[in-house]
Amino acid sequence: MRLLIMSDTHLPKRAKALPGPLLDALPEADVVVHAGDWVDTATLDLLESRSRRLLAVHGNNDGPALRARLPEVAHAELGGLRFAVVHETGPAQGREARCAARYPDTDVLVFGHSHIPWDTTAPGGLRLLNPGSPTDRRRQPHCTYLTATVDAGRLTDVVLHRLPPR
């Protein structure tokens, strides 16, 4: 099962459209994951129409229209792994322990908010992934998103994709 993971798209405030390489990856994904801060409903409509399956949440910059359509936390079993998606996880200091306590029945937690790519494993095995942002790099050198594979209950081939400058 192929995953395409993104967050913090902030359209149309930070970019006018999703980057071409990200859009080109949509047909290859079995599941598209978005960890919030869409800002516009048009991006949600686009991903719903072009994704085989969408697992998504709202973020702190998402207004009432997005909050009406998306949960704060989403849970799904994908290929034998228990996933949770949330926008905010709090400060980086202590994140692994805090998230392991907050999501005890989760194998993989996808989060956003910081625009900083993150890939760690908490004691006890919870994998934490933040794809960064494909449209707003903030203080990062590149805009980014993630792809991964779930195979027989294992998360493999986690790749951070750097997008070319706009």
BALOBA-1460 file (C-alpha; in Angstrom, 3 decimals):
// residues 166
<rec num="1" residu="m" x="0.000" y="0.000" z="0.000"/>
<rec num="2" residu="r" x="1.519" y="3.300" z="-1.131"/>
<rec num="3" residu="l" x="1.052" y="6.434" z="0.981"/>
<rec num="4" residu="l" x="1.392" y="10.086" z="-0.029"/>
<rec num="5" residu="i" x="1.690" y="12.273" z="3.083"/>
<rec num="6" residu="m" x="1.382" y="16.055" z="3.231"/>
<rec num="7" residu="s" x="0.435" y="18.863" z="5.583"/>
<rec num="8" residu="d" x="0.212" y="22.633" z="5.805"/>
<rec num="9" residu="t" x="-0.734" y="23.355" z="2.210"/>
<rec num="10" residu="h" x="-2.078" y="26.830" z="3.140"/>
<rec num="11" residu="l" x="-3.708" y="27.463" z="-0.240"/>
<rec num="12" residu="p" x="-4.130" y="30.016" z="-1.686"/>
<rec num="13" residu="k" x="-2.251" y="32.106" z="0.896"/>
<rec num="14" residu="r" x="1.229" y="30.522" z="0.622"/>
<rec num="15" residu="a" x="0.930" y="29.242" z="-2.958"/>
<rec num="16" residu="k" x="-1.656" y="29.398" z="-5.710"/>
<rec num="17" residu="a" x="-1.720" y="25.621" z="-6.324"/>
<rec num="18" residu="l" x="-0.216" y="22.355" z="-5.147"/>
<rec num="19" residu="p" x="3.179" y="21.699" z="-6.780"/>
<rec num="20" residu="g" x="3.220" y="19.636" z="-9.984"/>
<rec num="21" residu="p" x="5.380" y="16.785" z="-8.599"/>
<rec num="22" residu="l" x="2.957" y="16.341" z="-5.700"/>
<rec num="23" residu="l" x="-0.061" y="16.312" z="-8.022"/>
<rec num="24" residu="d" x="1.749" y="13.838" z="-10.291"/>
<rec num="25" residu="a" x="2.220" y="11.490" z="-7.313"/>
<rec num="26" residu="l" x="-1.519" y="11.377" z="-6.482"/>
<rec num="27" residu="p" x="-2.466" y="8.589" z="-8.937"/>
<rec num="28" residu="e" x="0.286" y="6.354" z="-7.543"/>
<rec num="29" residu="a" x="-0.979" y="6.588" z="-3.942"/>
<rec num="30" residu="d" x="-3.412" y="4.115" z="-2.443"/>
<rec num="31" residu="v" x="-3.956" y="6.500" z="0.474"/>
<rec num="32" residu="v" x="-3.374" y="10.252" z="0.640"/>
<rec num="33" residu="v" x="-2.808" y="11.632" z="4.134"/>
<rec num="34" residu="h" x="-3.177" y="15.353" z="4.943"/>
<rec num="35" residu="a" x="-2.363" y="16.567" z="8.457"/>
<rec num="36" residu="g" x="-4.257" y="19.857" z="8.350"/>
<rec num="37" residu="d" x="-3.946" y="23.556" z="7.601"/>
<rec num="38" residu="w" x="-5.606" y="23.390" z="4.206"/>
<rec num="39" residu="v" x="-7.017" y="26.937" z="4.504"/>
<rec num="40" residu="d" x="-9.319" y="26.523" z="1.467"/>
<rec num="41" residu="t" x="-11.995" y="23.936" z="0.717"/>
<rec num="42" residu="a" x="-10.962" y="23.775" z="-2.953"/>
<rec num="43" residu="t" x="-7.830" y="21.809" z="-2.008"/>
<rec num="44" residu="l" x="-9.919" y="19.356" z="0.027"/>
<rec num="45" residu="d" x="-12.322" y="18.980" z="-2.913"/>
<rec num="46" residu="l" x="-9.374" y="18.365" z="-5.267"/>
<rec num="47" residu="l" x="-7.787" y="15.706" z="-3.068"/>
<rec num="48" residu="e" x="-11.120" y="14.001" z="-2.404"/>
<rec num="49" residu="s" x="-11.781" y="13.802" z="-6.153"/>
<rec num="50" residu="r" x="-8.284" y="12.600" z="-7.115"/>
<rec num="51" residu="s" x="-7.448" y="10.236" z="-4.232"/>
<rec num="52" residu="r" x="-8.397" y="6.588" z="-3.956"/>
<rec num="53" residu="r" x="-8.677" y="7.155" z="-0.214"/>
<rec num="54" residu="l" x="-8.124" y="10.327" z="1.811"/>
<rec num="55" residu="l" x="-7.246" y="10.321" z="5.506"/>
<rec num="56" residu="a" x="-7.275" y="13.921" z="6.708"/>
<rec num="57" residu="v" x="-7.794" y="16.345" z="9.588"/>
<rec num="58" residu="h" x="-8.301" y="20.078" z="10.050"/>
<rec num="59" residu="g" x="-5.618" y="22.376" z="11.430"/>
<rec num="60" residu="n" x="-5.481" y="25.563" z="13.448"/>
<rec num="61" residu="n" x="-5.738" y="27.781" z="10.331"/>
<rec num="62" residu="d" x="-8.809" y="25.984" z="8.971"/>
<rec num="63" residu="g" x="-12.148" y="27.745" z="9.257"/>
<rec num="64" residu="p" x="-15.678" y="26.477" z="9.922"/>
<rec num="65" residu="a" x="-16.226" y="24.994" z="6.432"/>
<rec num="66" residu="l" x="-13.190" y="22.694" z="6.752"/>
<rec num="67" residu="r" x="-13.855" y="21.911" z="10.412"/>
<rec num="68" residu="a" x="-17.368" y="20.796" z="9.460"/>
<rec num="69" residu="r" x="-15.928" y="18.268" z="6.995"/>
<rec num="70" residu="l" x="-12.792" y="17.054" z="8.796"/>
<rec num="71" residu="p" x="-12.074" y="15.730" z="12.294"/>
<rec num="72" residu="e" x="-9.406" y="17.026" z="14.660"/>
<rec num="73" residu="v" x="-7.918" y="13.510" z="14.868"/>
<rec num="74" residu="a" x="-8.372" y="10.731" z="12.313"/>
<rec num="75" residu="h" x="-7.688" y="7.033" z="12.901"/>
<rec num="76" residu="a" x="-7.369" y="4.228" z="10.362"/>
<rec num="77" residu="e" x="-5.922" y="0.757" z="10.071"/>
<rec num="78" residu="l" x="-3.792" y="0.654" z="6.932"/>
<rec num="79" residu="g" x="-2.122" y="-2.555" z="5.872"/>
<rec num="80" residu="g" x="-1.988" y="-3.915" z="9.402"/>
<rec num="81" residu="l" x="-0.729" y="-0.702" z="11.042"/>
<rec num="82" residu="r" x="-2.790" y="1.605" z="13.251"/>
<rec num="83" residu="f" x="-2.461" y="5.199" z="12.025"/>
<rec num="84" residu="a" x="-3.515" y="8.427" z="13.683"/>
<rec num="85" residu="v" x="-3.385" y="11.852" z="12.035"/>
<rec num="86" residu="v" x="-3.470" y="15.141" z="13.956"/>
<rec num="87" residu="h" x="-2.329" y="18.649" z="13.152"/>
<rec num="88" residu="e" x="-0.624" y="19.781" z="16.363"/>
<rec num="89" residu="t" x="1.487" y="17.792" z="18.824"/>
<rec num="90" residu="g" x="2.990" y="20.624" z="20.884"/>
<rec num="91" residu="p" x="6.658" y="21.533" z="21.296"/>
<rec num="92" residu="a" x="9.446" y="19.361" z="19.900"/>
<rec num="93" residu="q" x="10.899" y="18.887" z="23.400"/>
<rec num="94" residu="g" x="9.309" y="15.730" z="24.815"/>
<rec num="95" residu="r" x="7.191" y="15.063" z="21.706"/>
<rec num="96" residu="e" x="7.859" y="11.319" z="21.501"/>
<rec num="97" residu="a" x="6.904" y="10.573" z="25.131"/>
<rec num="98" residu="r" x="3.912" y="12.924" z="25.032"/>
<rec num="99" residu="c" x="2.542" y="11.418" z="21.810"/>
<rec num="100" residu="a" x="3.179" y="7.835" z="22.941"/>
<rec num="101" residu="a" x="1.089" y="8.557" z="26.048"/>
<rec num="102" residu="r" x="-1.636" y="10.374" z="24.080"/>
<rec num="103" residu="y" x="-1.878" y="7.745" z="21.289"/>
<rec num="104" residu="p" x="-1.180" y="4.415" z="23.043"/>
<rec num="105" residu="d" x="-3.011" y="2.264" z="20.474"/>
<rec num="106" residu="t" x="-1.214" y="3.767" z="17.472"/>
<rec num="107" residu="d" x="1.704" y="2.494" z="15.414"/>
<rec num="108" residu="v" x="2.223" y="5.591" z="13.225"/>
<rec num="109" residu="l" x="1.308" y="9.189" z="14.069"/>
<rec num="110" residu="v" x="1.289" y="11.726" z="11.231"/>
<rec num="111" residu="f" x="1.280" y="15.365" z="12.279"/>
<rec num="112" residu="g" x="1.888" y="18.821" z="10.855"/>
<rec num="113" residu="h" x="1.853" y="22.415" z="12.101"/>
<rec num="114" residu="s" x="5.590" y="23.136" z="12.369"/>
<rec num="115" residu="h" x="6.400" y="22.809" z="8.630"/>
<rec num="116" residu="i" x="9.523" y="20.959" z="9.827"/>
<rec num="117" residu="p" x="10.013" y="17.407" z="8.504"/>
<rec num="118" residu="w" x="10.211" y="14.899" z="11.352"/>
<rec num="119" residu="d" x="10.783" y="11.149" z="11.485"/>
<rec num="120" residu="t" x="11.425" y="9.574" z="14.869"/>
<rec num="121" residu="t" x="10.380" y="6.541" z="16.839"/>
<rec num="122" residu="a" x="9.301" y="6.839" z="20.465"/>
<rec num="123" residu="p" x="10.303" y="4.302" z="23.109"/>
<rec num="124" residu="g" x="7.670" y="1.630" z="22.754"/>
<rec num="125" residu="g" x="7.667" y="1.863" z="18.962"/>
<rec num="126" residu="l" x="5.341" y="4.752" z="17.971"/>
<rec num="127" residu="r" x="6.631" y="6.205" z="14.680"/>
<rec num="128" residu="l" x="6.129" y="9.975" z="14.357"/>
<rec num="129" residu="l" x="6.100" y="11.551" z="10.893"/>
<rec num="130" residu="n" x="5.770" y="15.168" z="9.825"/>
<rec num="131" residu="p" x="5.993" y="15.721" z="6.056"/>
<rec num="132" residu="g" x="6.821" y="19.434" z="6.304"/>
<rec num="133" residu="s" x="4.924" y="21.594" z="3.810"/>
<rec num="134" residu="p" x="4.811" y="21.336" z="0.009"/>
<rec num="135" residu="t" x="3.988" y="25.057" z="-0.319"/>
<rec num="136" residu="d" x="5.457" y="26.963" z="2.656"/>
<rec num="137" residu="r" x="8.990" y="26.022" z="3.651"/>
<rec num="138" residu="r" x="9.225" y="28.696" z="6.366"/>
<rec num="139" residu="r" x="12.785" y="28.397" z="7.701"/>
<rec num="140" residu="q" x="13.436" y="25.053" z="6.004"/>
<rec num="141" residu="p" x="15.672" y="24.777" z="2.937"/>
<rec num="142" residu="h" x="12.951" y="23.118" z="0.819"/>
<rec num="143" residu="c" x="9.229" y="22.563" z="0.556"/>
<rec num="144" residu="t" x="8.599" y="18.867" z="1.202"/>
<rec num="145" residu="y" x="6.195" y="15.938" z="1.371"/>
<rec num="146" residu="l" x="6.574" y="12.240" z="2.241"/>
<rec num="147" residu="t" x="5.861" y="8.942" z="0.562"/>
<rec num="148" residu="a" x="5.907" y="5.573" z="2.297"/>
<rec num="149" residu="t" x="4.862" y="1.976" z="1.824"/>
<rec num="150" residu="v" x="2.905" y="-0.223" z="4.202"/>
<rec num="151" residu="d" x="3.635" y="-3.886" z="3.594"/>
<rec num="152" residu="a" x="2.614" y="-6.794" z="5.840"/>
<rec num="153" residu="g" x="2.221" y="-4.576" z="8.902"/>
<rec num="154" residu="r" x="5.511" y="-2.711" z="8.354"/>
<rec num="155" residu="l" x="6.149" y="0.870" z="7.311"/>
<rec num="156" residu="t" x="8.940" y="0.913" z="4.734"/>
<rec num="157" residu="d" x="10.403" y="3.148" z="2.043"/>
<rec num="158" residu="v" x="9.736" y="6.391" z="3.940"/>
<rec num="159" residu="v" x="11.078" y="9.081" z="1.608"/>
<rec num="160" residu="l" x="11.165" y="12.841" z="2.155"/>
<rec num="161" residu="h" x="10.704" y="14.533" z="-1.214"/>
<rec num="162" residu="r" x="12.225" y="17.971" z="-1.688"/>
<rec num="163" residu="l" x="10.364" y="20.163" z="-4.141"/>
<rec num="164" residu="p" x="12.085" y="22.578" z="-6.510"/>
<rec num="165" residu="p" x="11.856" y="26.275" z="-5.673"/>
<rec num="166" residu="r" x="8.772" y="28.015" z="-7.017"/>
